[in-house]
Amino acid sequence: MSLDKKDIESRVVDVLKTIFDPEIPVDIYELGLIYEVKVNDSAFVHILMTLTSPSCPVAETLPVEVEEKVAGIKDVDGAKVEIVFDPPWTKEMMSEEALLELGFM
């Protein structure tokens, strides 16, 4: 059976859209906190993400929640979140949907 990385990436994004920053009523994907989703040949998922600020109150719990939910996806063989602050997050990274939801458009 061949590994469909694009299908797994799509399902990962669907799951990321169910995870919300508790202080903002928008999911972490639409907020622009996810910089990259990579699926390797053994279906392990590596996620490069940031937080709205280095002192974000969910800095300890949000990456763990992301790893657990992504690792639970069918056919995924584990997940690792790497938090980066370069480039720093700005509201320009938000999707149009998120900007509308928060009244920035």
CORCORCOR-V570022 format. One record per pair of residues at least 24 apart in sequence whose C-alpha atoms are under 10 Angstrom apart, sorted by sequence separation. I is the first residue (numbers start at 1). J is the second residue. D is the distance in whole Angstrom. If there is no record, write none. Layout:
i->(I,I)
j->(J,J)
d->(D,D)
//
This chain:
i->(13,28,46,59,12,45,12,44,45,10,12,44,9,43,8,9,54,8,9,21,54,8,21,44,45,50,54,6,7,43,44,45,46,47,48,49,50,51,53,5,6,12,23,42,43,44,45,46,47,48,49,50,51,52,5,9,23,28,42,43,44,45,46,47,48,49,50,51,54,4,5,8,12,21,22,23,42,43,44,45,46,47,48,49,50,53,54,3,5,8,9,21,22,40,42,43,44,45,46,47,48,49,50,52,53,3,4,5,8,21,39,40,49,50,51,52,53,3,5,28,39,50,51,52,2,3,4,5,50,51,52,3,5,22,39,49,21,38,20,19,37,36,19,36,19,34,18,35,16,34,35,16,19,33,15,16,18,33,35,16,12,15,16,35,15,33,34,14,33,12,13,15,32,33,12,15,31,32,33,35,11,12,31,32,34,12,31,32,33,12,31,32,33,8,11,31,32,11,30,31,32,12,29,30,31,8,11,29,30,31,8,28,29,30,31,32,8,9,30,31,8,26,30,31,29,30,28,4,5,26,27,3,26,25,26,24,26,25,26,24,25,24)
j->(37,52,70,83,37,70,38,70,71,37,39,71,37,71,37,38,83,38,39,51,84,39,52,75,76,81,85,38,39,75,76,77,78,79,80,81,82,83,85,38,39,45,56,75,76,77,78,79,80,81,82,83,84,85,39,43,57,62,76,77,78,79,80,81,82,83,84,85,88,39,40,43,47,56,57,58,77,78,79,80,81,82,83,84,85,88,89,39,41,44,45,57,58,76,78,79,80,81,82,83,84,85,86,88,89,40,41,42,45,58,76,77,86,87,88,89,90,41,43,66,77,88,89,90,41,42,43,44,89,90,91,43,45,62,79,89,62,79,62,62,81,81,65,82,66,81,66,83,65,83,84,66,69,83,66,67,69,84,87,69,66,69,70,89,70,88,89,70,89,69,70,72,89,90,70,73,89,90,91,93,70,71,90,91,93,72,91,92,93,73,92,93,94,70,73,93,94,74,93,94,95,76,93,94,95,73,76,94,95,96,74,94,95,96,97,98,75,76,97,98,76,94,98,99,98,99,98,75,76,97,98,75,98,98,99,98,101,101,102,101,102,102)
d->(8,10,10,9,8,8,10,10,8,10,10,8,7,10,10,7,10,10,7,9,9,7,9,9,7,10,7,10,10,7,6,7,9,8,9,7,8,8,8,8,8,9,10,10,5,5,6,6,6,6,6,5,8,9,6,10,9,10,8,5,5,5,5,5,5,5,5,7,9,9,8,8,10,10,9,9,7,8,6,6,6,6,6,6,6,8,10,10,8,10,8,10,8,10,9,9,8,9,8,8,7,8,8,8,7,9,9,10,9,8,9,10,10,9,8,6,9,7,7,10,10,8,7,7,10,8,9,10,7,10,9,7,10,9,9,10,8,10,9,9,9,10,8,10,7,10,10,10,10,10,9,7,9,10,9,10,9,10,9,8,10,7,8,10,7,10,10,10,7,9,9,10,8,9,6,8,9,8,10,10,9,9,9,8,10,10,8,8,8,7,9,5,8,10,8,7,5,9,9,4,7,9,10,6,6,8,10,8,5,10,9,9,8,8,9,9,8,10,7,6,7,10,6,8,9,9,10,10,10,9,8,9,6,9,9,10,7,8,8,10,8,8)
//
